[in-house]
Amino acid sequence: MLGRLRVAATIVGLCSILTITQAQAEEHVLRLGFLFAQSSQLGAGAERFSKEVAKRTGNAYRVELYPNGAVGGEVEMAEELRLGHLDMAFITSAPFSSIIPEFGIFDIPFLFRDAGHAHAVFDGAVGQDYLKRFQQKGMIALAWGENGMRHITNSKHPVTNPEDLKGLSMRVPQSDIMLTGFRSLGVKAEPLAFPALYGALQSGQFDGQENPIAVISASHFNKVQKHLTLSGHVYSWAVMVMSKTAWDSLDPAEQKAFTEAARAAGQVSREAAGRAEREGVDELRKAGMNVVASVDRAAFEQSLQSVTAGFSAKFGAETIRQIKSIR
């Protein structure tokens, strides 16, 4: 009798091990990279995405998060996605105007009135059309997210009007449109990969930079920058994007689950960026930054007139007008 019980227990144990092994074999692991810290707006969105994918697929998929550029900078991540070497990434707008030139339209300074205006554009027909354009580069864009409205910081003096920018050296993302815009304002603007930015500011290689409040706070730029100007000159979107290889491995129900998870993640990133915009400025002020709360937007737009015609010729005056008119 005792022998039969031992045999039964052994069989139960083997069945349990087999069940666990089968479950592990059925779980698919995907890697998701993003540039900023886990505590950032992108990190908040990525974490929600991971949880939503697990829930919506019955734990058939596990999304591993790689923050802080652990799998490369954003240009590198986009290329790895295109080649199918990386499964997913939550990437900001910064690299895409050089990858898909028509995306440069969103880098035109003062195109958007505020984040609410940008949300209406990206959630509407214009945004949905542009979401499909990632496919031309072998990537599948699942949903828009948010990096935030970009603001100016510098170590020299307060910036309230275009004249205050003249002569400042500033790091600007790898966007020809943003570089053109800032240079037309008399700025010595140059691109630099984000991971090298803090050191460049600390060493004095650049007087200033521009980024959303969430990034300025999380990166502790207040330690190397004295002045913050709430210019809101460019809306920096983000996108949850997947390699075509990984996307094609999903069945239709799984593709639907991933898309819905990405939309939830995008909304979380918007909420985190908005919260940082509301609360982060006071924190930066308390940390010692001098804050210029508003700028003469009309004066900046007037100063950009020398390049406005070029932007219209490049992207189409009617498309720019359409975007600006959306409410």
Order of alpha helices (4+ residues) and beta strands (2+ residues): alpha-beta-alpha-beta-alpha-beta-alpha-alpha-alpha-beta-beta-alpha-beta-alpha-beta-alpha-beta-alpha-alpha-beta-alpha-alpha-alpha
